[in-house]
Amino acid sequence: MLTLLELLQSGGERILHPSGLVSHPGRWYVTGADPGIGEERTFRLDRIADARTLPGSFEPPARFDPAWRVLSGFAAAPHRHHVILRVQGTTGQIRARLPASVARLVSRRRGAP
């Protein structure tokens, strides 16, 4: 059970089935399934006011990559500015310069607008 600092005012708590712990430039994040809303969620550890173990167990997701989940969440989060780039190259070439933390890749067919 997690008590988030932002939920303390309303007395709210969340249950998280953690899948991974990720460090990203000076901050730690925990990512996992929130069974209350049926979605994957990521929380900064410094925003968790309290955590405790509850009875029971859960199965971790197969082939889950916590680092990818955290970084892709950054890229998908709302930002002040929205930028679209057209880049030609393989996925590996593009990812080498635009990591998942800053960009979502969308494949377009050659010649498509």
Sine and cosine of phi, psi and omega as CSV:
sin_phi,cos_phi,sin_psi,cos_psi,sin_omega,cos_omega
0.00,0.00,0.73,-0.68,0.02,-1.00
-0.91,-0.42,0.68,-0.73,0.17,-0.98
-0.93,-0.38,0.92,-0.40,-0.04,-1.00
-1.00,0.03,0.58,-0.82,0.00,-1.00
-0.83,0.55,-0.63,0.78,-0.03,-1.00
-0.93,0.36,-0.33,0.94,0.00,-1.00
-0.99,-0.13,-0.11,0.99,-0.06,-1.00
-0.87,0.50,-0.59,0.80,-0.01,-1.00
-0.86,0.52,-0.65,0.76,-0.04,-1.00
-1.00,-0.09,0.02,1.00,0.00,-1.00
0.96,0.29,0.32,0.95,-0.06,-1.00
-0.98,0.21,0.49,-0.87,0.07,-1.00
-0.68,-0.74,0.34,-0.94,0.05,-1.00
-0.74,-0.67,0.49,-0.87,0.16,-0.99
-0.97,-0.22,0.71,-0.70,0.00,-1.00
-0.76,-0.65,0.76,-0.65,0.17,-0.99
-1.00,-0.09,1.00,-0.07,-0.14,-0.99
-0.92,0.40,0.65,-0.76,0.04,-1.00
-0.92,-0.40,-0.33,0.94,-0.02,-1.00
-0.10,-1.00,0.34,-0.94,0.03,-1.00
-0.85,-0.53,0.80,-0.61,-0.13,-0.99
-0.76,-0.65,0.71,-0.71,0.12,-0.99
-0.98,-0.20,0.75,-0.66,0.04,-1.00
-0.62,-0.79,0.80,-0.60,-0.20,-0.98
0.22,0.98,0.96,0.27,0.13,-0.99
0.99,0.12,0.01,1.00,0.01,-1.00
-0.79,-0.62,0.50,-0.86,0.03,-1.00
-0.94,-0.35,0.63,-0.78,-0.01,-1.00
-0.77,-0.64,0.57,-0.82,0.15,-0.99
-0.91,-0.42,0.70,-0.71,0.00,-1.00
-0.80,-0.60,0.53,-0.85,-0.01,-1.00
0.10,-0.99,-0.16,-0.99,-0.05,-1.00
-1.00,-0.01,0.71,-0.70,0.12,-0.99
-0.97,-0.22,0.99,-0.17,-0.07,-1.00
-0.91,0.41,-0.32,0.95,0.02,-1.00
-0.92,0.39,-0.52,0.85,0.01,-1.00
-0.89,-0.45,-0.10,1.00,0.03,-1.00
0.93,0.36,0.53,0.85,-0.03,-1.00
-0.70,-0.72,0.34,-0.94,0.15,-0.99
-0.97,0.23,0.66,-0.75,0.01,-1.00
-0.72,-0.70,0.42,-0.91,0.06,-1.00
-0.77,-0.64,0.71,-0.71,-0.01,-1.00
-0.77,-0.64,0.65,-0.76,0.14,-0.99
-0.96,0.28,0.72,-0.69,-0.05,-1.00
-0.89,0.45,-0.56,0.83,-0.02,-1.00
-0.95,0.31,-0.12,0.99,0.05,-1.00
-0.98,-0.21,0.09,1.00,0.05,-1.00
-0.99,-0.11,0.88,-0.47,-0.05,-1.00
-0.99,0.11,-0.47,0.88,-0.06,-1.00
-0.39,-0.92,0.58,-0.82,0.08,-1.00
-0.59,-0.81,0.66,-0.76,0.05,-1.00
-0.55,-0.84,0.39,-0.92,-0.01,-1.00
-0.99,0.10,0.68,-0.74,0.06,-1.00
-0.94,-0.33,0.40,-0.92,0.04,-1.00
-0.91,0.41,0.44,-0.90,0.04,-1.00
0.95,-0.30,-0.03,-1.00,-0.01,-1.00
-0.54,-0.84,0.15,-0.99,0.04,-1.00
-0.48,-0.88,0.37,-0.93,0.04,-1.00
-1.00,-0.04,0.79,-0.61,0.07,-1.00
-0.93,0.37,0.50,-0.87,0.00,-1.00
-0.92,0.39,0.56,-0.83,0.03,-1.00
-0.95,0.31,0.64,-0.77,0.08,-1.00
0.78,0.63,0.68,0.73,0.00,-1.00
-1.00,-0.01,0.75,-0.66,0.01,-1.00
-0.93,-0.37,0.99,-0.17,-0.06,-1.00
-0.86,0.52,-0.65,0.76,-0.01,-1.00
-0.89,0.45,-0.69,0.72,0.02,-1.00
-0.88,0.47,-0.66,0.75,-0.01,-1.00
-0.87,0.48,-0.72,0.70,-0.01,-1.00
-0.91,0.41,-0.75,0.66,-0.06,-1.00
-0.92,0.40,-0.65,0.76,0.02,-1.00
-0.93,0.36,-0.49,0.87,0.09,-1.00
-0.90,0.44,-0.60,0.80,0.07,-1.00
-0.89,0.46,-0.69,0.72,-0.04,-1.00
-0.92,0.40,-0.54,0.84,-0.05,-1.00
-1.00,0.06,-0.21,0.98,-0.03,-1.00
-0.93,0.37,0.51,-0.86,0.03,-1.00
-0.89,0.46,0.67,-0.75,0.03,-1.00
-0.80,-0.60,0.26,-0.96,0.01,-1.00
-0.90,0.44,-0.61,0.79,-0.05,-1.00
-0.86,-0.52,0.60,-0.80,0.03,-1.00
-0.91,-0.42,0.83,-0.56,-0.06,-1.00
-0.81,-0.58,0.71,-0.71,0.08,-1.00
-0.90,-0.45,0.80,-0.60,0.04,-1.00
-0.89,-0.46,0.63,-0.77,0.18,-0.98
-0.97,-0.24,0.86,-0.51,-0.05,-1.00
-0.77,-0.64,0.73,-0.68,0.04,-1.00
-0.98,-0.18,0.78,-0.63,0.01,-1.00
0.30,-0.95,0.09,-1.00,0.06,-1.00
-0.98,0.22,0.30,-0.95,0.04,-1.00
-0.84,0.54,-0.68,0.73,0.01,-1.00
-0.88,0.48,-0.68,0.74,0.01,-1.00
-0.90,0.44,-0.68,0.73,-0.02,-1.00
-0.94,0.35,-0.70,0.72,-0.01,-1.00
-0.89,0.45,-0.48,0.88,0.02,-1.00
-0.89,0.46,-0.46,0.89,-0.03,-1.00
-0.95,-0.32,-0.39,0.92,0.01,-1.00
-0.79,-0.61,1.00,0.04,-0.05,-1.00
-0.91,0.41,0.26,-0.97,-0.03,-1.00
-0.86,0.51,-0.37,0.93,-0.01,-1.00
-0.96,0.29,-0.29,0.96,-0.04,-1.00
-0.85,-0.53,-0.18,0.98,-0.08,-1.00
-0.49,-0.87,0.61,-0.79,0.20,-0.98
-0.99,-0.17,0.68,-0.73,0.03,-1.00
-0.99,-0.15,0.73,-0.69,0.07,-1.00
-0.82,-0.57,0.85,-0.52,-0.02,-1.00
-0.98,0.17,0.71,-0.70,0.07,-1.00
-0.83,-0.55,0.59,-0.80,0.06,-1.00
-0.94,0.33,0.52,-0.85,0.04,-1.00
-0.87,0.50,0.74,-0.67,0.00,-1.00
1.00,0.00,-0.15,0.99,0.02,-1.00
-0.97,0.22,0.55,-0.83,0.00,-1.00
-0.93,0.38,0.00,0.00,0.00,0.00
